[in-house]
Amino acid sequence: MSTRWNRLHRQRLDWALRGHQAFLETLSADVRTRLSRGDEQGEAYVAVFGRTQVGKTTLLLDLMGVRGTALERVSLVLRGGRAQGQSATATAMEYRRSPDACWRLHLPQIDHPAGEQRIESDQAMTEALRALRERMGSRDLQADRPVSVAIPSDCFEAGDTQAQPVRLLDLPGDQPRDEIEAEHVAATARRHLPHADLILLVGRGDDLSFLRPQGLRLPDIEDWQLMPERFRIVTTYTYTAQSVREAARAHLTQGRTPLTAGFFRERLLQELRTFMPDLSPDAARPERCFPLEFGQSWAEAGERGERDPLWHALGPVVAGLRRELLADIAAAVSPIARLRSAIDTQTSIQRIRQARLAGMEQENAELQERLTQLLARIDAAEARHRDLVAARQMREIVLARHDPEAVAATLAPMSARLDASDAIRAIDALDTDTRHLCRLLDEFTSDLVLQVLRLRPDPATAPQQHFWKLVQPRLETQVTALRDEIERTQEPLRDRLSGYRLETYFPRLSDDFAQDCRRMIDTMQAGIAAAAAFARRAWTHQADLRRQHLSQECVQLRADEVRLRLAVDQLQGERREIDAALAVLSASRAAASRTLDEDLERGRQIRAFLLSAYAQELQQRRETLHTHQPAADRLIELLAMLDLSAARRQVLLGA
C-alpha cells in the first residue's frame, strides 16, 4: 500500500504537465522560446550568464556549498590553465559534488566506457579542461549538451553531504575577444538560455551597463524585461566598492534602522535606473536583485571581522541574500513553478507583443526617416543634374553661335570702323616741310592706336555681347606691338622723307611734295589695314581661347552629369531597397501582430487545457476505482483522488 501510495502521489501533477505540454504546442515558436521547458527530457535547470571575468563560476561554487578556503583551489583547476583576465569557462558546464575526493569529468560528445572519467589529481583535471578548451578553439566542441564536472567532496562545507538538488549551468562569459570563442559563446547561449527555468544575470556591482539590451546579448531573448520573472540580477564585488562601504557606514553611524538587504537592493536599483531610465516596475522589483559578495576576498574579510565592525553588519545581509537566492532557485525548478508561470503566460505574451510591435514601429519609423532623407538627397541630386544639363546646353549654344566662321564674320566689320579721314584732310593743310609730314604720321599713328583700343564688335552683328565681353583682349598691354605693326607700313615713306637733303619742298621745281602726299594717303590706308588685322588676330585669339575653355567645360559638365546620374541611380537603388524593406516589415508586422494576437488568445486557454487534462485524469481514476480490486486498494485510489484535487487547487489557485 505504501509503495502504491507513493507512486500515485508522485503522479499527482502528471495531468498538469500533460496539459502544459499540449498548451505549449499551440503557441508560436517566438513565444514558446521564451517559456521555460528544460532540457531534452524536460528536466529543469538554472543558467548563469554574464560577461567574462565577473565571478560567475565562483558564484556557482559558493551556491553549491564549496567552502571558502577551497574556492581558490577549485577555481584554479576549473580555469584549465587559463591566465587571470581570460575567460575560464570553455563551454556550458554543469557542476556537482563528487562521491569521493576525486574529480570526475563527463563529456557528452565522447563515448567513455564508464560514462565519465575519474581523475585523481588537480593537475590531471587541469590538463583535461585545457584539452577541452583546445577542442573548443578548433571548433571541435559542440554546444548542444553541457559538460559535467564533479568536484571532490572534501572541497565542500563539513556536514553538507546532500547531493546538489538543482542543476546549475555555468555558461561561457559573454563578449569574449576571440572570434572562435565568441561563436561558441553565442551557440551555447542560444542552446541553453531559452529553455532555462531561471537565468541568473551576473555582473560587477560597479558596472551595471551589462543589463542594458545592447550591453548584454541574449540569443533569442531580446530583453530580459519582457520576462522578468525568469531572471535574477546578481552583482558581484558589490561591497568592495568604497562608495558602498561609505554609504553603509553612514547608515550605521546615523543611528537608523539596522542594515538590511532592502537598503542595498534599493541602492542597486537606483544605480540601475541611471543606465536604464525606462526600467519597468515589474523588472525593478527588489526581490529580483541580489547584491552579493563571495569568494576568497570575502572569506578573508570574515576572518578580519573582529577588527571590522562593518563586516558584522554586512555578514548577515549577504548570508540572508544567499539563502534567499537559493530558495528562489529551488522554487524555480519545481513543476508547480513552471505551471504557475504558464498560467501567467497571457501577461508575458502581452509584454512580448507590445515590445515586438513597438520594436517594429521603431524600425518602421527609422526606415521612414531614412527614406525621407534619401528622397531629399535624390531630389537635390536630380535638381543638380538638371542644372548641369542646362549649363552644358547653354555653353554648347554659345559654341554653336560662335564657331570660327561666325567669329570671323563678326570681327570683319571692325576694320571698316577705323577712320583716317581727319588725317587725310589734314594733308591738304600741310606746309611744304618733311617735318610736318612726319609729325602728321606720328599723330595718325597715335590716333589709330586709340581707335584700335576702342574697337568692339557691333551689337547689331554680335548679339551675344556677354561672349564678346569675356573674350575682349587686353590691347592696352599690346600697344607697343600694335605701333610697331603700324609703323612697319610707314617705313618706306619715312625712309624717303629722311633721305632728302633739304627738309623743305619746292613745288615749283618738282612734284615730290604732291607725290609724298599721295604716298602719305596710301601709307595711312596700309596702316589702317595692318591695325585692323592686328585687332582681328587679337580678338580671334581670345575667342579661340574662350571656345576652348567652353569646350573643356562642356566635357567636364558631361562627365559630371554621368557621375551624378550614376549617383542618382545608386540612390534610387537604395530607395528601392528601403521600399522593399518597408514592404517586408509591413508584412512581418501584420503577420507578427496576427500571430501574437493568436498567442494572446491561446494564452487565455491555458486553464482550459489544464482543466481538460485534469478531467481526463479524474475520469481515468474513477474508472480504476470501479474495477474489481481489494477494498484497501480502492481506499488508496480514493485518497489519491483527493490528493489529485489538492494538486488542482495548488496549480490553478496557488493554494
C-alpha positions as CSV (number, residue, x, y, z in Angstrom):
1,M,0.0,0.0,0.0
2,S,2.8,2.4,0.8
3,T,4.5,1.8,-2.5
4,R,1.3,2.3,-4.4
5,W,0.5,5.5,-2.5
6,N,4.0,6.9,-3.2
7,R,3.6,6.1,-6.9
8,L,0.2,7.8,-7.1
9,H,1.4,10.7,-5.1
10,R,4.3,11.2,-7.5
11,Q,1.9,11.2,-10.3
12,R,-0.4,13.8,-8.9
13,L,0.9,16.5,-11.3
14,D,1.2,14.4,-14.4
15,W,-2.1,15.6,-15.7
16,A,-1.0,19.2,-15.3
17,L,2.3,18.5,-17.1
18,R,0.5,16.9,-20.0
19,G,-1.9,19.8,-20.2
20,H,1.0,22.2,-20.0
21,Q,2.8,20.4,-22.9
22,A,-0.3,20.4,-25.0
23,F,-0.7,24.1,-24.4
24,L,2.9,24.9,-25.4
25,E,2.4,23.1,-28.7
26,T,-0.3,25.6,-29.6
27,L,1.9,28.6,-29.2
28,S,4.2,30.2,-31.8
29,A,7.9,29.4,-31.7
30,D,8.6,33.0,-30.9
31,V,6.6,32.9,-27.6
32,R,7.4,29.2,-26.9
33,T,11.2,30.1,-26.9
34,R,10.7,32.5,-24.0
35,L,8.9,29.9,-21.8
36,S,10.9,27.5,-19.6
37,R,10.9,24.0,-21.0
38,G,14.0,22.4,-19.5
39,D,16.4,20.2,-21.5
40,E,15.7,17.5,-24.0
41,Q,14.0,15.4,-21.3
42,G,12.2,18.4,-19.9
43,E,14.5,18.4,-16.8
44,A,14.7,21.8,-15.1
45,Y,17.9,23.7,-14.7
46,V,19.2,27.2,-13.8
47,A,21.6,29.0,-16.1
48,V,24.2,31.6,-15.2
49,F,25.1,34.2,-17.8
50,G,27.1,37.4,-17.9
51,R,30.3,39.0,-19.2
52,T,33.7,37.4,-18.8
53,Q,35.6,37.7,-15.5
54,V,32.7,38.8,-13.3
55,G,32.8,35.8,-10.9
56,K,30.0,33.6,-12.4
57,T,31.8,30.4,-11.7
58,T,32.8,31.5,-8.2
59,L,29.1,32.3,-7.6
60,L,28.0,28.8,-8.6
61,L,30.7,27.2,-6.4
62,D,29.5,29.3,-3.5
63,L,25.9,28.4,-4.0
64,M,26.8,24.7,-4.2
65,G,28.5,25.0,-0.8
66,V,32.1,24.9,-1.7
67,R,33.9,26.2,1.4
68,G,35.7,29.5,1.2
69,T,39.2,28.0,1.8
70,A,38.7,25.6,-1.1
71,L,37.4,28.2,-3.6
72,E,40.8,29.2,-4.7
73,R,41.9,25.6,-5.4
74,V,38.7,24.7,-7.2
75,S,38.7,27.9,-9.3
76,L,42.3,27.4,-10.3
77,V,41.6,23.9,-11.5
78,L,38.4,24.9,-13.4
79,R,40.4,27.6,-15.2
80,G,42.1,24.8,-17.1
81,G,45.4,26.6,-17.1
82,R,43.9,29.9,-18.4
83,A,45.7,33.0,-17.1
84,Q,43.8,35.6,-15.0
85,G,41.9,38.1,-17.1
86,Q,40.8,35.5,-19.6
87,S,37.5,33.6,-19.8
88,A,37.9,30.4,-17.8
89,T,34.7,28.6,-18.9
90,A,35.2,26.9,-22.2
91,T,31.6,25.7,-22.8
92,A,28.4,25.1,-20.9
93,M,29.5,23.4,-17.6
94,E,27.3,21.6,-15.0
95,Y,29.0,21.3,-11.6
96,R,28.1,18.7,-9.0
97,R,29.5,17.0,-5.9
98,S,31.8,14.0,-6.4
99,P,31.0,11.0,-4.2
100,D,34.7,10.9,-3.1
101,A,37.8,13.0,-3.1
102,C,38.4,12.6,-6.8
103,W,37.4,14.8,-9.8
104,R,35.1,13.4,-12.4
105,L,34.6,14.7,-16.0
106,H,31.8,13.6,-18.3
107,L,31.9,14.8,-21.9
108,P,28.6,14.1,-23.7
109,Q,30.3,14.2,-27.1
110,I,32.7,11.4,-26.2
111,D,31.7,7.8,-25.6
112,H,33.5,6.6,-22.5
113,P,33.2,3.0,-21.2
114,A,32.4,4.2,-17.7
115,G,30.3,7.1,-18.8
116,E,32.7,9.5,-17.2
117,Q,36.4,9.9,-16.4
118,R,37.6,9.6,-12.8
119,I,40.5,11.9,-12.3
120,E,42.6,11.8,-9.1
121,S,44.8,14.9,-9.2
122,D,44.2,18.6,-9.6
123,Q,46.9,18.8,-12.3
124,A,45.3,16.0,-14.4
125,M,41.9,17.7,-14.2
126,T,43.5,21.0,-15.2
127,E,45.0,19.3,-18.3
128,A,41.7,17.7,-19.1
129,L,40.0,21.0,-19.1
130,R,42.8,22.6,-21.0
131,A,42.3,19.9,-23.7
132,L,38.5,20.7,-23.6
133,R,39.3,24.4,-24.4
134,E,41.6,23.5,-27.2
135,R,38.8,21.4,-28.7
136,M,36.6,24.4,-28.5
137,G,39.3,26.6,-30.1
138,S,39.5,24.2,-33.0
139,R,35.7,24.2,-33.4
140,D,35.6,20.5,-32.4
141,L,33.3,21.0,-29.4
142,Q,29.5,21.0,-29.8
143,A,27.4,23.4,-27.7
144,D,24.2,21.2,-27.6
145,R,24.9,19.5,-24.2
146,P,26.8,20.7,-21.1
147,V,30.0,19.1,-19.8
148,S,29.6,17.7,-16.3
149,V,32.3,18.3,-13.7
150,A,32.2,16.6,-10.3
151,I,34.1,18.5,-7.6
152,P,35.9,16.5,-4.9
153,S,33.7,16.1,-1.8
154,D,36.4,17.4,0.5
155,C,36.0,20.8,-1.0
156,F,32.5,21.3,0.5
157,E,31.5,22.5,3.8
158,A,31.7,19.9,6.5
159,G,28.5,18.1,7.3
160,D,26.9,19.1,4.0
161,T,26.5,15.7,2.4
162,Q,23.4,16.2,0.4
163,A,23.6,15.9,-3.3
164,Q,23.0,19.1,-5.3
165,P,19.2,19.3,-5.7
166,V,19.3,21.8,-8.6
167,R,21.1,21.6,-11.9
168,L,23.2,24.8,-12.3
169,L,24.7,25.5,-15.7
170,D,27.7,27.8,-16.0
171,L,27.8,29.4,-19.4
172,P,30.9,30.9,-21.0
173,G,31.3,34.7,-20.5
174,D,29.6,37.0,-22.9
175,Q,31.6,39.4,-25.3
176,P,34.9,37.4,-25.4
177,R,37.7,38.9,-27.5
178,D,38.5,35.7,-29.5
179,E,36.3,35.2,-32.6
180,I,36.0,31.4,-32.3
181,E,35.2,31.7,-28.6
182,A,32.6,34.3,-29.5
183,E,30.9,32.0,-31.9
184,H,30.9,29.2,-29.3
185,V,29.5,31.5,-26.6
186,A,26.7,32.6,-28.9
187,A,25.9,29.0,-29.9
188,T,26.0,27.9,-26.2
189,A,23.8,30.7,-25.0
190,R,21.3,30.2,-27.9
191,R,21.1,26.5,-27.0
192,H,20.7,26.7,-23.2
193,L,19.3,30.1,-22.2
194,P,15.8,30.0,-23.8
195,H,14.9,26.7,-22.1
196,A,16.2,27.5,-18.6
197,D,13.7,27.8,-15.8
198,L,15.7,30.6,-14.2
199,I,18.5,32.7,-15.5
200,L,21.0,34.5,-13.2
201,L,22.3,37.6,-14.9
202,V,25.7,38.2,-13.2
203,G,27.8,41.3,-13.4
204,R,30.0,43.5,-11.3
205,G,28.3,45.8,-8.9
206,D,30.3,48.8,-10.2
207,D,29.3,48.3,-13.8
208,L,25.6,47.7,-14.4
209,S,25.7,48.5,-18.1
210,F,25.6,44.8,-18.8
211,L,21.9,44.8,-18.1
212,R,21.1,47.1,-21.0
213,P,19.7,45.2,-24.0
214,Q,22.6,46.5,-26.1
215,G,25.1,45.6,-23.4
216,L,24.1,42.0,-22.7
217,R,23.4,40.0,-25.8
218,L,21.0,37.1,-25.1
219,P,20.5,35.0,-28.1
220,D,16.7,34.5,-28.8
221,I,15.9,36.6,-25.8
222,E,15.6,40.3,-26.9
223,D,15.2,41.9,-23.5
224,W,15.2,40.4,-20.0
225,Q,12.5,42.9,-19.0
226,L,10.0,41.0,-21.2
227,M,10.1,38.0,-18.9
228,P,11.5,39.5,-15.6
229,E,10.1,36.6,-13.5
230,R,12.6,34.2,-15.3
231,F,15.6,36.4,-14.3
232,R,17.5,37.3,-11.2
233,I,20.1,40.1,-11.1
234,V,23.2,39.1,-9.2
235,T,26.0,41.5,-8.7
236,T,29.5,40.5,-7.6
237,Y,32.2,42.6,-6.0
238,T,29.3,44.6,-4.5
239,Y,30.6,45.5,-1.1
240,T,34.2,46.1,-2.1
241,A,33.4,49.4,-3.7
242,Q,34.4,52.3,-1.4
243,S,31.2,54.2,-2.2
244,V,29.0,51.3,-1.0
245,R,31.1,50.8,2.2
246,E,30.9,54.5,3.0
247,A,27.1,54.6,2.4
248,A,26.8,51.6,4.7
249,R,28.9,53.1,7.4
250,A,27.0,56.4,7.2
251,H,23.8,54.5,7.6
252,L,25.1,52.8,10.7
253,T,26.6,55.9,12.3
254,Q,23.4,57.9,11.8
255,G,21.6,55.5,14.1
256,R,18.9,54.5,11.7
257,T,17.4,51.0,11.3
258,P,19.9,48.2,11.0
259,L,21.4,47.5,7.6
260,T,19.1,45.2,5.6
261,A,19.1,43.7,2.2
262,G,16.4,46.2,1.2
263,F,18.9,49.1,1.7
264,F,21.4,47.6,-0.7
265,R,18.7,46.4,-3.2
266,E,17.3,49.9,-3.4
267,R,20.7,51.4,-3.9
268,L,21.3,48.9,-6.6
269,L,18.1,49.8,-8.3
270,Q,18.8,53.5,-8.1
271,E,22.1,52.9,-9.9
272,L,20.4,50.6,-12.4
273,R,17.9,53.3,-13.3
274,T,20.7,55.6,-14.3
275,F,21.7,53.1,-17.0
276,M,18.1,52.1,-17.9
277,P,15.7,55.1,-17.3
278,D,12.9,53.0,-18.8
279,L,13.3,50.2,-16.4
280,S,9.8,48.6,-16.0
281,P,8.2,48.4,-12.5
282,D,8.0,44.6,-12.8
283,A,11.7,44.3,-13.6
284,A,12.6,46.7,-10.8
285,R,11.0,44.6,-8.0
286,P,13.7,44.5,-5.2
287,E,13.2,40.7,-4.7
288,R,14.7,40.1,-8.2
289,C,18.0,41.8,-7.2
290,F,20.8,40.1,-5.2
291,P,23.8,42.3,-4.4
292,L,26.2,39.6,-3.2
293,E,29.8,39.1,-2.2
294,F,31.7,35.8,-2.0
295,G,35.0,34.2,-2.8
296,Q,38.4,34.3,-1.2
297,S,38.4,38.0,-0.5
298,W,35.1,37.8,1.2
299,A,36.3,34.8,3.2
300,E,39.3,36.8,4.3
301,A,37.1,39.7,5.2
302,G,35.2,37.4,7.5
303,E,38.4,36.3,9.2
304,R,39.1,40.0,9.9
305,G,35.5,40.6,11.0
306,E,36.6,41.2,14.6
307,R,38.6,44.3,13.5
308,D,36.0,45.5,11.1
309,P,32.6,46.4,12.6
310,L,31.1,46.9,9.2
311,W,31.6,43.2,8.4
312,H,29.4,42.2,11.4
313,A,26.6,44.2,9.8
314,L,27.2,43.0,6.2
315,G,27.8,39.4,7.0
316,P,24.1,38.6,8.0
317,V,22.9,40.6,5.0
318,V,24.9,38.7,2.5
319,A,24.2,35.4,4.1
320,G,20.4,36.2,4.0
321,L,20.6,37.2,0.4
322,R,22.4,34.0,-0.4
323,R,19.8,31.9,1.3
324,E,17.0,33.8,-0.5
325,L,18.7,33.2,-3.8
326,L,19.0,29.5,-3.1
327,A,15.3,29.4,-2.2
328,D,14.4,31.2,-5.4
329,I,16.5,28.7,-7.4
330,A,14.9,25.8,-5.7
331,A,11.4,27.2,-6.2
332,A,12.0,28.0,-9.9
333,V,12.8,24.4,-10.8
334,S,9.7,22.9,-9.2
335,P,6.9,21.6,-11.5
336,I,4.5,23.9,-9.7
337,A,6.6,27.0,-10.6
338,R,6.7,26.1,-14.2
339,L,2.9,25.5,-14.3
340,R,2.2,28.7,-12.4
341,S,4.5,30.5,-14.9
342,A,2.5,29.0,-17.8
343,I,-0.8,30.2,-16.2
344,D,0.7,33.7,-16.2
345,T,1.6,33.4,-19.9
346,Q,-1.0,35.8,-21.0
347,T,0.7,38.7,-19.2
348,S,4.1,37.6,-20.7
349,I,2.6,37.4,-24.2
350,Q,1.1,40.8,-23.8
351,R,4.6,42.2,-22.9
352,I,6.2,40.4,-25.7
353,R,3.5,41.7,-28.1
354,Q,4.0,45.3,-27.0
355,A,7.8,45.0,-27.2
356,R,7.8,43.3,-30.6
357,L,5.3,45.6,-32.2
358,A,7.0,48.7,-30.6
359,G,10.3,47.5,-32.0
360,M,8.8,47.1,-35.4
361,E,7.2,50.5,-35.2
362,Q,10.6,51.9,-34.2
363,E,12.2,50.1,-37.1
364,N,9.5,51.4,-39.5
365,A,10.0,55.0,-38.2
366,E,13.8,54.7,-38.7
367,L,13.2,53.3,-42.3
368,Q,10.7,56.1,-43.0
369,E,13.2,58.7,-41.7
370,R,15.9,57.2,-43.9
371,L,13.5,57.2,-46.8
372,T,12.7,60.9,-46.2
373,Q,16.3,61.8,-46.1
374,L,17.1,59.7,-49.2
375,L,14.2,61.3,-51.2
376,A,15.6,64.7,-50.3
377,R,19.0,63.7,-51.5
378,I,17.5,62.3,-54.7
379,D,15.6,65.5,-55.3
380,A,18.7,67.6,-54.7
381,A,20.8,65.3,-57.0
382,E,18.3,65.4,-59.8
383,A,17.9,69.2,-59.5
384,R,21.7,69.4,-59.6
385,H,21.7,67.1,-62.7
386,R,19.2,69.3,-64.4
387,D,21.3,72.4,-63.6
388,L,24.4,70.6,-65.1
389,V,22.5,69.7,-68.3
390,A,21.2,73.3,-68.6
391,A,24.7,74.7,-68.1
392,R,26.2,72.4,-70.7
393,Q,23.5,73.1,-73.2
394,M,23.9,76.8,-72.7
395,R,27.6,76.5,-73.4
396,E,27.0,74.3,-76.5
397,I,24.7,77.0,-77.8
398,V,27.3,79.6,-77.3
399,L,29.9,77.4,-79.0
400,A,27.5,76.8,-81.9
401,R,26.8,80.5,-82.3
402,H,30.5,81.4,-82.2
403,D,32.1,78.9,-84.4
404,P,35.2,80.1,-86.3
405,E,33.2,81.3,-89.3
406,A,30.8,83.2,-87.1
407,V,33.7,84.8,-85.2
408,A,35.4,85.8,-88.4
409,A,32.1,87.3,-89.7
410,T,31.6,89.2,-86.5
411,L,35.1,90.7,-86.4
412,A,35.3,91.5,-90.2
413,P,33.3,94.7,-90.0
414,M,35.5,96.1,-87.2
415,S,38.2,97.2,-89.7
416,A,35.7,99.5,-91.5
417,R,35.2,101.4,-88.3
418,L,38.9,102.5,-88.3
419,D,38.9,106.1,-89.8
420,A,41.7,108.1,-91.3
421,S,39.6,110.9,-92.9
422,D,40.7,113.6,-90.4
423,A,44.4,112.8,-91.0
424,I,43.8,112.7,-94.8
425,R,42.1,116.1,-94.7
426,A,44.9,117.4,-92.7
427,I,47.3,116.6,-95.6
428,D,45.8,119.5,-97.6
429,A,46.9,122.0,-94.9
430,L,50.4,120.7,-94.6
431,D,53.3,123.0,-95.1
432,T,55.9,122.0,-97.6
433,D,58.2,120.6,-95.0
434,T,59.1,117.0,-94.4
435,R,58.9,117.5,-90.6
436,H,55.2,118.3,-91.0
437,L,54.6,115.1,-92.9
438,C,56.5,113.1,-90.2
439,R,54.5,114.8,-87.4
440,L,51.3,114.0,-89.2
441,L,52.3,110.4,-89.4
442,D,53.0,110.3,-85.7
443,E,49.7,111.9,-84.9
444,F,47.9,109.5,-87.3
445,T,49.7,106.5,-85.6
446,S,48.6,107.6,-82.1
447,D,45.1,108.2,-83.2
448,L,44.9,104.9,-84.9
449,V,46.2,103.1,-81.8
450,L,43.4,104.8,-79.8
451,Q,40.8,103.8,-82.3
452,V,42.0,100.1,-82.1
453,L,41.8,100.2,-78.4
454,R,38.2,101.4,-78.6
455,L,37.2,98.7,-81.1
456,R,34.3,96.5,-80.1
457,P,32.1,94.0,-82.1
458,D,29.0,95.8,-83.4
459,P,25.9,94.7,-81.3
460,A,23.9,94.6,-84.5
461,T,26.1,91.8,-85.9
462,A,27.2,90.3,-82.5
463,P,24.1,89.8,-80.3
464,Q,25.9,87.6,-77.7
465,Q,27.6,90.6,-76.1
466,H,28.4,88.6,-73.0
467,F,30.6,86.3,-75.0
468,W,32.5,89.2,-76.5
469,K,32.9,90.9,-73.2
470,L,34.6,87.8,-71.9
471,V,36.9,87.5,-74.9
472,Q,37.8,91.2,-75.1
473,P,41.6,91.2,-75.5
474,R,43.7,93.5,-73.3
475,L,45.1,95.5,-76.2
476,E,46.4,98.2,-73.9
477,T,49.1,95.7,-72.9
478,Q,50.0,95.3,-76.6
479,V,50.3,98.9,-77.7
480,T,54.0,98.6,-78.5
481,A,53.4,95.7,-80.8
482,L,50.5,97.5,-82.4
483,R,52.5,100.6,-83.0
484,D,55.3,98.5,-84.5
485,E,52.8,96.9,-86.8
486,I,51.5,100.2,-88.0
487,E,55.0,101.8,-88.3
488,R,56.2,99.0,-90.4
489,T,53.8,100.2,-93.1
490,Q,55.3,103.7,-92.8
491,E,58.9,102.7,-93.2
492,P,59.2,103.3,-97.0
493,L,57.7,106.7,-96.6
494,R,59.8,107.7,-93.6
495,D,62.9,106.4,-95.3
496,R,62.0,108.6,-98.3
497,L,61.4,111.7,-96.2
498,S,64.6,111.2,-94.2
499,G,66.6,110.8,-97.5
500,Y,66.1,114.4,-98.6
501,R,69.0,116.7,-98.1
502,L,66.6,119.6,-97.6
503,E,63.6,119.5,-95.3
504,T,61.7,122.0,-97.4
505,Y,59.9,121.1,-100.7
506,F,60.0,123.3,-103.8
507,P,56.7,122.6,-105.6
508,R,57.7,124.9,-108.5
509,L,60.8,123.0,-109.1
510,S,59.5,119.4,-108.6
511,D,56.3,117.4,-107.8
512,D,57.9,115.5,-104.9
513,F,55.6,117.1,-102.3
514,A,52.5,116.1,-104.2
515,Q,53.8,112.5,-104.7
516,D,54.7,112.2,-101.0
517,C,51.2,113.4,-100.0
518,R,49.7,110.7,-102.2
519,R,52.2,108.2,-100.6
520,M,51.0,109.5,-97.2
521,I,47.4,108.6,-98.0
522,D,48.4,105.2,-99.2
523,T,50.6,104.7,-96.1
524,M,47.7,105.6,-93.8
525,Q,45.4,103.2,-95.5
526,A,48.0,100.5,-95.2
527,G,48.3,101.3,-91.5
528,I,44.6,101.0,-91.1
529,A,44.7,97.6,-92.8
530,A,47.6,96.5,-90.6
531,A,45.9,97.8,-87.4
532,A,42.6,96.1,-88.4
533,A,44.4,92.8,-89.0
534,F,46.2,93.1,-85.7
535,A,42.9,93.7,-83.9
536,R,41.2,90.8,-85.6
537,R,44.0,88.5,-84.7
538,A,43.9,89.6,-81.0
539,W,40.1,89.2,-80.8
540,T,40.2,85.9,-82.8
541,H,42.8,84.5,-80.4
542,Q,40.8,85.4,-77.3
543,A,37.7,84.0,-78.9
544,D,39.5,80.7,-79.7
545,L,40.7,80.6,-76.1
546,R,37.2,81.2,-74.9
547,R,35.9,78.4,-77.2
548,Q,38.5,76.0,-75.9
549,H,37.5,76.9,-72.3
550,L,33.8,76.4,-73.1
551,S,34.6,73.1,-74.8
552,Q,36.5,71.9,-71.7
553,E,33.7,73.0,-69.5
554,C,31.2,71.0,-71.7
555,V,33.4,67.9,-71.4
556,Q,33.7,68.3,-67.6
557,L,30.0,69.0,-67.3
558,R,29.1,66.0,-69.3
559,A,31.4,63.8,-67.1
560,D,29.8,65.4,-64.0
561,E,26.4,64.6,-65.5
562,V,27.3,60.9,-65.9
563,R,28.7,60.7,-62.4
564,L,25.7,62.4,-60.9
565,R,23.4,60.2,-63.0
566,L,25.1,57.1,-61.6
567,A,24.8,58.6,-58.1
568,V,21.1,59.2,-58.6
569,D,20.7,55.6,-59.9
570,Q,22.5,54.3,-56.8
571,L,20.3,56.4,-54.6
572,Q,17.2,55.1,-56.5
573,G,18.6,51.6,-55.8
574,E,18.8,52.4,-52.1
575,R,15.3,53.8,-52.3
576,R,14.0,50.5,-53.8
577,E,15.8,48.6,-51.0
578,I,14.1,50.7,-48.4
579,D,10.8,50.4,-50.1
580,A,11.3,46.6,-50.2
581,A,12.3,46.6,-46.5
582,L,9.3,48.7,-45.6
583,A,7.1,46.2,-47.5
584,V,8.7,43.3,-45.8
585,L,8.4,45.0,-42.4
586,S,4.8,45.8,-43.0
587,A,4.0,42.2,-43.9
588,S,6.1,41.0,-41.0
589,R,4.4,43.4,-38.7
590,A,1.0,42.3,-39.8
591,A,2.0,38.6,-39.5
592,A,3.6,39.1,-36.1
593,S,0.5,41.0,-34.9
594,R,-1.8,38.2,-36.1
595,T,0.5,35.5,-34.5
596,L,0.8,37.3,-31.2
597,D,-2.9,38.0,-31.1
598,E,-3.4,34.3,-31.7
599,D,-0.9,33.6,-28.9
600,L,-2.6,36.0,-26.7
601,E,-5.9,34.3,-27.3
602,R,-4.3,30.9,-26.7
603,G,-2.7,32.2,-23.6
604,R,-6.2,32.7,-22.2
605,Q,-6.9,29.0,-22.8
606,I,-4.2,27.6,-20.5
607,R,-6.7,26.9,-17.8
608,A,-8.9,25.1,-20.3
609,F,-6.0,22.8,-21.3
610,L,-5.2,22.1,-17.6
611,L,-8.9,21.5,-16.7
612,S,-9.3,19.2,-19.7
613,A,-6.2,17.2,-18.7
614,Y,-7.5,17.2,-15.1
615,A,-10.9,15.9,-16.2
616,Q,-9.3,13.2,-18.2
617,E,-7.1,12.1,-15.3
618,L,-10.0,12.2,-12.9
619,Q,-12.2,10.1,-15.2
620,Q,-9.4,7.6,-15.6
621,R,-9.0,7.4,-11.8
622,R,-12.8,6.9,-11.4
623,E,-12.7,4.1,-13.8
624,T,-9.9,2.5,-11.9
625,L,-11.8,3.0,-8.7
626,H,-14.7,1.0,-10.0
627,T,-12.7,-2.0,-11.1
628,H,-12.7,-5.2,-9.1
629,Q,-9.9,-4.7,-6.6
630,P,-9.4,-5.1,-2.8
631,A,-11.0,-2.5,-0.6
632,A,-7.6,-1.3,0.6
633,D,-6.6,-0.6,-2.9
634,R,-9.8,1.3,-3.6
635,L,-9.2,3.3,-0.5
636,I,-5.7,4.3,-1.7
637,E,-7.2,5.2,-5.1
638,L,-9.8,7.4,-3.4
639,L,-7.2,9.1,-1.2
640,A,-5.1,9.7,-4.4
641,M,-8.1,11.3,-6.0
642,L,-8.3,13.7,-3.0
643,D,-4.6,14.3,-3.4
644,L,-5.3,15.0,-7.1
645,S,-7.9,17.6,-6.1
646,A,-5.4,19.3,-3.8
647,A,-2.9,19.4,-6.6
648,R,-5.5,21.0,-8.8
649,R,-6.1,23.8,-6.3
650,Q,-2.3,24.2,-5.9
651,V,-1.8,24.6,-9.7
652,L,-4.8,26.7,-10.6
653,L,-5.3,28.7,-7.5
654,G,-1.9,28.8,-6.0
655,A,-3.3,27.4,-2.8
